[in-house]
Amino acid sequence: MKKFMITGLLLLVTIASLSFIIWQQQKTTLYIIGDSTVRNGDGSGSNQQWGWGSLIAPFFDTTAISVRNHAIGGRSSRTFINDGRWQRILDELKPGDFVLMQFGHNDASPLDDTARARGTIKGIGDESKEIYNPITKNRK
C-alpha cells in the first residue's frame, strides 16, 4: 500500500510539473518591432535615450504574456525584412501571439540611397520599382 501511494504521488508530481512546463511554453508573446522610436541603442537607456518599447513591459502581467522588443534603430520596414529580422519573428510566432509594429520616418528615405537603402514605396497598391541596391549589390 505504501509503495502504491509513493508511486501515485510521484506520478502526480510528474504530471503537475509537465503541465507547468507545457503552460509556460504556451504563454502568449507580444513581439514589438520597429525603429529607434521603439528601441534606441541596446534598449537599456545607457545613452540616456529610450524608445517606448523598452518601457512598456511593466504595463503587462508578464506571468501571462512575454514582451519581446525586437525593434532596432535605423531600420525601415524594408531593411527590417531584408535583414531577416521579420523572418525570425515569423519562425517563432504561434497562434495567440501579437505583433505590434511602428515604422515610418526611416521609410521616407530614397529607394536607392547609397548610404542606407532603406526607403520604401509609398502607398498600398501593387506598384513596384526595380533598383540597384549599392549596399547588398543586387537588384530588388
PyMOL CGO cylinders between C-alpha atoms (Angstrom):
from pymol import cmd
from pymol.cgo import CYLINDER

trace = [
    CYLINDER, 0.00, 0.00, 0.00, 2.82, 2.39, 0.92, 0.3, 1, 1, 1, 1, 1, 1,
    CYLINDER, 2.82, 2.39, 0.92, 4.58, 1.64, -2.39, 0.3, 1, 1, 1, 1, 1, 1,
    CYLINDER, 4.58, 1.64, -2.39, 1.32, 2.37, -4.27, 0.3, 1, 1, 1, 1, 1, 1,
    CYLINDER, 1.32, 2.37, -4.27, 0.95, 5.74, -2.51, 0.3, 1, 1, 1, 1, 1, 1,
    CYLINDER, 0.95, 5.74, -2.51, 4.55, 6.74, -3.25, 0.3, 1, 1, 1, 1, 1, 1,
    CYLINDER, 4.55, 6.74, -3.25, 4.13, 5.75, -6.92, 0.3, 1, 1, 1, 1, 1, 1,
    CYLINDER, 4.13, 5.75, -6.92, 0.87, 7.70, -7.11, 0.3, 1, 1, 1, 1, 1, 1,
    CYLINDER, 0.87, 7.70, -7.11, 2.45, 10.76, -5.50, 0.3, 1, 1, 1, 1, 1, 1,
    CYLINDER, 2.45, 10.76, -5.50, 5.42, 10.63, -7.90, 0.3, 1, 1, 1, 1, 1, 1,
    CYLINDER, 5.42, 10.63, -7.90, 3.03, 10.32, -10.84, 0.3, 1, 1, 1, 1, 1, 1,
    CYLINDER, 3.03, 10.32, -10.84, 1.01, 13.31, -9.60, 0.3, 1, 1, 1, 1, 1, 1,
    CYLINDER, 1.01, 13.31, -9.60, 4.15, 15.45, -9.16, 0.3, 1, 1, 1, 1, 1, 1,
    CYLINDER, 4.15, 15.45, -9.16, 5.35, 14.46, -12.64, 0.3, 1, 1, 1, 1, 1, 1,
    CYLINDER, 5.35, 14.46, -12.64, 2.02, 15.36, -14.25, 0.3, 1, 1, 1, 1, 1, 1,
    CYLINDER, 2.02, 15.36, -14.25, 1.89, 18.69, -12.40, 0.3, 1, 1, 1, 1, 1, 1,
    CYLINDER, 1.89, 18.69, -12.40, 5.46, 19.51, -13.46, 0.3, 1, 1, 1, 1, 1, 1,
    CYLINDER, 5.46, 19.51, -13.46, 4.78, 18.66, -17.09, 0.3, 1, 1, 1, 1, 1, 1,
    CYLINDER, 4.78, 18.66, -17.09, 1.57, 20.69, -17.04, 0.3, 1, 1, 1, 1, 1, 1,
    CYLINDER, 1.57, 20.69, -17.04, 3.50, 23.71, -15.77, 0.3, 1, 1, 1, 1, 1, 1,
    CYLINDER, 3.50, 23.71, -15.77, 6.19, 23.28, -18.45, 0.3, 1, 1, 1, 1, 1, 1,
    CYLINDER, 6.19, 23.28, -18.45, 3.56, 22.97, -21.21, 0.3, 1, 1, 1, 1, 1, 1,
    CYLINDER, 3.56, 22.97, -21.21, 1.69, 26.01, -19.84, 0.3, 1, 1, 1, 1, 1, 1,
    CYLINDER, 1.69, 26.01, -19.84, 4.91, 28.04, -19.80, 0.3, 1, 1, 1, 1, 1, 1,
    CYLINDER, 4.91, 28.04, -19.80, 5.62, 27.09, -23.43, 0.3, 1, 1, 1, 1, 1, 1,
    CYLINDER, 5.62, 27.09, -23.43, 2.13, 28.21, -24.44, 0.3, 1, 1, 1, 1, 1, 1,
    CYLINDER, 2.13, 28.21, -24.44, 2.44, 31.66, -22.85, 0.3, 1, 1, 1, 1, 1, 1,
    CYLINDER, 2.44, 31.66, -22.85, 1.33, 34.41, -25.21, 0.3, 1, 1, 1, 1, 1, 1,
    CYLINDER, 1.33, 34.41, -25.21, 4.08, 36.63, -26.60, 0.3, 1, 1, 1, 1, 1, 1,
    CYLINDER, 4.08, 36.63, -26.60, 3.86, 40.26, -27.61, 0.3, 1, 1, 1, 1, 1, 1,
    CYLINDER, 3.86, 40.26, -27.61, 6.51, 40.93, -30.25, 0.3, 1, 1, 1, 1, 1, 1,
    CYLINDER, 6.51, 40.93, -30.25, 7.38, 44.59, -30.72, 0.3, 1, 1, 1, 1, 1, 1,
    CYLINDER, 7.38, 44.59, -30.72, 9.14, 45.61, -33.93, 0.3, 1, 1, 1, 1, 1, 1,
    CYLINDER, 9.14, 45.61, -33.93, 10.12, 48.99, -35.28, 0.3, 1, 1, 1, 1, 1, 1,
    CYLINDER, 10.12, 48.99, -35.28, 12.81, 51.64, -35.43, 0.3, 1, 1, 1, 1, 1, 1,
    CYLINDER, 12.81, 51.64, -35.43, 14.65, 53.84, -32.91, 0.3, 1, 1, 1, 1, 1, 1,
    CYLINDER, 14.65, 53.84, -32.91, 11.43, 55.42, -31.64, 0.3, 1, 1, 1, 1, 1, 1,
    CYLINDER, 11.43, 55.42, -31.64, 10.58, 51.96, -30.31, 0.3, 1, 1, 1, 1, 1, 1,
    CYLINDER, 10.58, 51.96, -30.31, 14.05, 50.91, -29.16, 0.3, 1, 1, 1, 1, 1, 1,
    CYLINDER, 14.05, 50.91, -29.16, 17.08, 53.15, -29.05, 0.3, 1, 1, 1, 1, 1, 1,
    CYLINDER, 17.08, 53.15, -29.05, 20.58, 51.70, -28.74, 0.3, 1, 1, 1, 1, 1, 1,
    CYLINDER, 20.58, 51.70, -28.74, 20.59, 48.41, -26.86, 0.3, 1, 1, 1, 1, 1, 1,
    CYLINDER, 20.59, 48.41, -26.86, 17.32, 49.30, -25.13, 0.3, 1, 1, 1, 1, 1, 1,
    CYLINDER, 17.32, 49.30, -25.13, 18.87, 49.80, -21.70, 0.3, 1, 1, 1, 1, 1, 1,
    CYLINDER, 18.87, 49.80, -21.70, 18.87, 53.60, -21.75, 0.3, 1, 1, 1, 1, 1, 1,
    CYLINDER, 18.87, 53.60, -21.75, 22.65, 53.65, -21.33, 0.3, 1, 1, 1, 1, 1, 1,
    CYLINDER, 22.65, 53.65, -21.33, 22.84, 56.54, -23.78, 0.3, 1, 1, 1, 1, 1, 1,
    CYLINDER, 22.84, 56.54, -23.78, 20.01, 58.35, -21.95, 0.3, 1, 1, 1, 1, 1, 1,
    CYLINDER, 20.01, 58.35, -21.95, 17.71, 57.72, -24.89, 0.3, 1, 1, 1, 1, 1, 1,
    CYLINDER, 17.71, 57.72, -24.89, 14.76, 55.41, -24.69, 0.3, 1, 1, 1, 1, 1, 1,
    CYLINDER, 14.76, 55.41, -24.69, 12.26, 54.02, -27.14, 0.3, 1, 1, 1, 1, 1, 1,
    CYLINDER, 12.26, 54.02, -27.14, 8.73, 53.36, -25.89, 0.3, 1, 1, 1, 1, 1, 1,
    CYLINDER, 8.73, 53.36, -25.89, 9.12, 49.61, -26.45, 0.3, 1, 1, 1, 1, 1, 1,
    CYLINDER, 9.12, 49.61, -26.45, 11.79, 49.45, -23.76, 0.3, 1, 1, 1, 1, 1, 1,
    CYLINDER, 11.79, 49.45, -23.76, 9.38, 50.89, -21.18, 0.3, 1, 1, 1, 1, 1, 1,
    CYLINDER, 9.38, 50.89, -21.18, 6.14, 49.04, -21.96, 0.3, 1, 1, 1, 1, 1, 1,
    CYLINDER, 6.14, 49.04, -21.96, 6.66, 45.62, -20.27, 0.3, 1, 1, 1, 1, 1, 1,
    CYLINDER, 6.66, 45.62, -20.27, 5.69, 46.82, -16.74, 0.3, 1, 1, 1, 1, 1, 1,
    CYLINDER, 5.69, 46.82, -16.74, 2.21, 47.61, -18.08, 0.3, 1, 1, 1, 1, 1, 1,
    CYLINDER, 2.21, 47.61, -18.08, 1.60, 43.88, -18.69, 0.3, 1, 1, 1, 1, 1, 1,
    CYLINDER, 1.60, 43.88, -18.69, 1.26, 40.86, -16.44, 0.3, 1, 1, 1, 1, 1, 1,
    CYLINDER, 1.26, 40.86, -16.44, 4.48, 39.17, -17.54, 0.3, 1, 1, 1, 1, 1, 1,
    CYLINDER, 4.48, 39.17, -17.54, 3.45, 35.93, -15.84, 0.3, 1, 1, 1, 1, 1, 1,
    CYLINDER, 3.45, 35.93, -15.84, 0.76, 35.69, -18.53, 0.3, 1, 1, 1, 1, 1, 1,
    CYLINDER, 0.76, 35.69, -18.53, 2.45, 37.34, -21.51, 0.3, 1, 1, 1, 1, 1, 1,
    CYLINDER, 2.45, 37.34, -21.51, 6.06, 37.68, -22.64, 0.3, 1, 1, 1, 1, 1, 1,
    CYLINDER, 6.06, 37.68, -22.64, 7.03, 41.06, -24.05, 0.3, 1, 1, 1, 1, 1, 1,
    CYLINDER, 7.03, 41.06, -24.05, 9.87, 40.82, -26.57, 0.3, 1, 1, 1, 1, 1, 1,
    CYLINDER, 9.87, 40.82, -26.57, 11.21, 44.02, -28.08, 0.3, 1, 1, 1, 1, 1, 1,
    CYLINDER, 11.21, 44.02, -28.08, 12.86, 43.23, -31.42, 0.3, 1, 1, 1, 1, 1, 1,
    CYLINDER, 12.86, 43.23, -31.42, 12.91, 46.83, -32.64, 0.3, 1, 1, 1, 1, 1, 1,
    CYLINDER, 12.91, 46.83, -32.64, 16.21, 48.28, -33.78, 0.3, 1, 1, 1, 1, 1, 1,
    CYLINDER, 16.21, 48.28, -33.78, 17.22, 51.82, -34.55, 0.3, 1, 1, 1, 1, 1, 1,
    CYLINDER, 17.22, 51.82, -34.55, 17.95, 52.88, -38.10, 0.3, 1, 1, 1, 1, 1, 1,
    CYLINDER, 17.95, 52.88, -38.10, 15.65, 50.32, -39.69, 0.3, 1, 1, 1, 1, 1, 1,
    CYLINDER, 15.65, 50.32, -39.69, 12.75, 50.81, -42.04, 0.3, 1, 1, 1, 1, 1, 1,
    CYLINDER, 12.75, 50.81, -42.04, 10.12, 48.19, -42.77, 0.3, 1, 1, 1, 1, 1, 1,
    CYLINDER, 10.12, 48.19, -42.77, 12.20, 47.34, -45.84, 0.3, 1, 1, 1, 1, 1, 1,
    CYLINDER, 12.20, 47.34, -45.84, 15.53, 46.87, -44.04, 0.3, 1, 1, 1, 1, 1, 1,
    CYLINDER, 15.53, 46.87, -44.04, 13.85, 45.02, -41.16, 0.3, 1, 1, 1, 1, 1, 1,
    CYLINDER, 13.85, 45.02, -41.16, 12.66, 42.47, -43.71, 0.3, 1, 1, 1, 1, 1, 1,
    CYLINDER, 12.66, 42.47, -43.71, 15.89, 42.44, -45.75, 0.3, 1, 1, 1, 1, 1, 1,
    CYLINDER, 15.89, 42.44, -45.75, 17.99, 41.87, -42.60, 0.3, 1, 1, 1, 1, 1, 1,
    CYLINDER, 17.99, 41.87, -42.60, 15.97, 38.69, -41.89, 0.3, 1, 1, 1, 1, 1, 1,
    CYLINDER, 15.97, 38.69, -41.89, 14.54, 40.13, -38.67, 0.3, 1, 1, 1, 1, 1, 1,
    CYLINDER, 14.54, 40.13, -38.67, 10.90, 39.70, -39.74, 0.3, 1, 1, 1, 1, 1, 1,
    CYLINDER, 10.90, 39.70, -39.74, 11.54, 36.08, -40.71, 0.3, 1, 1, 1, 1, 1, 1,
    CYLINDER, 11.54, 36.08, -40.71, 12.91, 35.36, -37.22, 0.3, 1, 1, 1, 1, 1, 1,
    CYLINDER, 12.91, 35.36, -37.22, 9.64, 36.65, -35.73, 0.3, 1, 1, 1, 1, 1, 1,
    CYLINDER, 9.64, 36.65, -35.73, 7.59, 34.57, -38.18, 0.3, 1, 1, 1, 1, 1, 1,
    CYLINDER, 7.59, 34.57, -38.18, 9.60, 31.46, -37.27, 0.3, 1, 1, 1, 1, 1, 1,
    CYLINDER, 9.60, 31.46, -37.27, 8.71, 31.90, -33.57, 0.3, 1, 1, 1, 1, 1, 1,
    CYLINDER, 8.71, 31.90, -33.57, 5.16, 33.24, -33.93, 0.3, 1, 1, 1, 1, 1, 1,
    CYLINDER, 5.16, 33.24, -33.93, 2.40, 30.95, -32.67, 0.3, 1, 1, 1, 1, 1, 1,
    CYLINDER, 2.40, 30.95, -32.67, -1.41, 31.25, -32.58, 0.3, 1, 1, 1, 1, 1, 1,
    CYLINDER, -1.41, 31.25, -32.58, -2.49, 33.76, -29.93, 0.3, 1, 1, 1, 1, 1, 1,
    CYLINDER, -2.49, 33.76, -29.93, 0.68, 35.86, -30.13, 0.3, 1, 1, 1, 1, 1, 1,
    CYLINDER, 0.68, 35.86, -30.13, 0.61, 39.56, -31.03, 0.3, 1, 1, 1, 1, 1, 1,
    CYLINDER, 0.61, 39.56, -31.03, 2.87, 41.75, -33.16, 0.3, 1, 1, 1, 1, 1, 1,
    CYLINDER, 2.87, 41.75, -33.16, 2.94, 45.49, -32.54, 0.3, 1, 1, 1, 1, 1, 1,
    CYLINDER, 2.94, 45.49, -32.54, 4.90, 47.41, -35.15, 0.3, 1, 1, 1, 1, 1, 1,
    CYLINDER, 4.90, 47.41, -35.15, 5.85, 51.01, -35.72, 0.3, 1, 1, 1, 1, 1, 1,
    CYLINDER, 5.85, 51.01, -35.72, 7.89, 52.08, -38.72, 0.3, 1, 1, 1, 1, 1, 1,
    CYLINDER, 7.89, 52.08, -38.72, 7.74, 55.35, -40.56, 0.3, 1, 1, 1, 1, 1, 1,
    CYLINDER, 7.74, 55.35, -40.56, 10.39, 58.02, -40.54, 0.3, 1, 1, 1, 1, 1, 1,
    CYLINDER, 10.39, 58.02, -40.54, 13.16, 55.81, -41.98, 0.3, 1, 1, 1, 1, 1, 1,
    CYLINDER, 13.16, 55.81, -41.98, 10.80, 54.53, -44.68, 0.3, 1, 1, 1, 1, 1, 1,
    CYLINDER, 10.80, 54.53, -44.68, 10.73, 58.06, -46.15, 0.3, 1, 1, 1, 1, 1, 1,
    CYLINDER, 10.73, 58.06, -46.15, 14.37, 57.72, -47.28, 0.3, 1, 1, 1, 1, 1, 1,
    CYLINDER, 14.37, 57.72, -47.28, 15.14, 57.44, -51.00, 0.3, 1, 1, 1, 1, 1, 1,
    CYLINDER, 15.14, 57.44, -51.00, 14.74, 53.95, -52.50, 0.3, 1, 1, 1, 1, 1, 1,
    CYLINDER, 14.74, 53.95, -52.50, 18.25, 53.91, -53.95, 0.3, 1, 1, 1, 1, 1, 1,
    CYLINDER, 18.25, 53.91, -53.95, 20.07, 55.74, -51.17, 0.3, 1, 1, 1, 1, 1, 1,
    CYLINDER, 20.07, 55.74, -51.17, 23.76, 54.79, -51.44, 0.3, 1, 1, 1, 1, 1, 1,
    CYLINDER, 23.76, 54.79, -51.44, 24.33, 55.03, -47.68, 0.3, 1, 1, 1, 1, 1, 1,
    CYLINDER, 24.33, 55.03, -47.68, 21.44, 53.04, -46.20, 0.3, 1, 1, 1, 1, 1, 1,
    CYLINDER, 21.44, 53.04, -46.20, 18.97, 51.98, -48.91, 0.3, 1, 1, 1, 1, 1, 1,
    CYLINDER, 18.97, 51.98, -48.91, 16.06, 51.86, -46.51, 0.3, 1, 1, 1, 1, 1, 1,
    CYLINDER, 16.06, 51.86, -46.51, 13.33, 53.80, -48.33, 0.3, 1, 1, 1, 1, 1, 1,
    CYLINDER, 13.33, 53.80, -48.33, 10.03, 52.19, -49.27, 0.3, 1, 1, 1, 1, 1, 1,
    CYLINDER, 10.03, 52.19, -49.27, 7.45, 52.83, -51.99, 0.3, 1, 1, 1, 1, 1, 1,
    CYLINDER, 7.45, 52.83, -51.99, 4.58, 54.97, -50.74, 0.3, 1, 1, 1, 1, 1, 1,
    CYLINDER, 4.58, 54.97, -50.74, 1.05, 53.63, -50.98, 0.3, 1, 1, 1, 1, 1, 1,
    CYLINDER, 1.05, 53.63, -50.98, -0.76, 50.34, -50.59, 0.3, 1, 1, 1, 1, 1, 1,
    CYLINDER, -0.76, 50.34, -50.59, -1.06, 49.27, -54.22, 0.3, 1, 1, 1, 1, 1, 1,
    CYLINDER, -1.06, 49.27, -54.22, 0.85, 46.79, -56.34, 0.3, 1, 1, 1, 1, 1, 1,
    CYLINDER, 0.85, 46.79, -56.34, 3.43, 49.31, -57.51, 0.3, 1, 1, 1, 1, 1, 1,
    CYLINDER, 3.43, 49.31, -57.51, 6.99, 48.08, -57.74, 0.3, 1, 1, 1, 1, 1, 1,
    CYLINDER, 6.99, 48.08, -57.74, 10.27, 49.54, -58.83, 0.3, 1, 1, 1, 1, 1, 1,
    CYLINDER, 10.27, 49.54, -58.83, 13.49, 47.75, -59.63, 0.3, 1, 1, 1, 1, 1, 1,
    CYLINDER, 13.49, 47.75, -59.63, 16.56, 49.46, -58.23, 0.3, 1, 1, 1, 1, 1, 1,
    CYLINDER, 16.56, 49.46, -58.23, 20.18, 48.59, -57.73, 0.3, 1, 1, 1, 1, 1, 1,
    CYLINDER, 20.18, 48.59, -57.73, 20.97, 48.35, -54.03, 0.3, 1, 1, 1, 1, 1, 1,
    CYLINDER, 20.97, 48.35, -54.03, 24.59, 49.50, -53.64, 0.3, 1, 1, 1, 1, 1, 1,
    CYLINDER, 24.59, 49.50, -53.64, 24.85, 48.01, -50.16, 0.3, 1, 1, 1, 1, 1, 1,
    CYLINDER, 24.85, 48.01, -50.16, 23.69, 44.46, -50.93, 0.3, 1, 1, 1, 1, 1, 1,
    CYLINDER, 23.69, 44.46, -50.93, 24.99, 44.69, -54.52, 0.3, 1, 1, 1, 1, 1, 1,
    CYLINDER, 24.99, 44.69, -54.52, 21.84, 43.33, -56.12, 0.3, 1, 1, 1, 1, 1, 1,
    CYLINDER, 21.84, 43.33, -56.12, 18.67, 44.47, -57.81, 0.3, 1, 1, 1, 1, 1, 1,
    CYLINDER, 18.67, 44.47, -57.81, 15.37, 44.49, -55.94, 0.3, 1, 1, 1, 1, 1, 1,
]
cmd.load_cgo(trace, "trace")
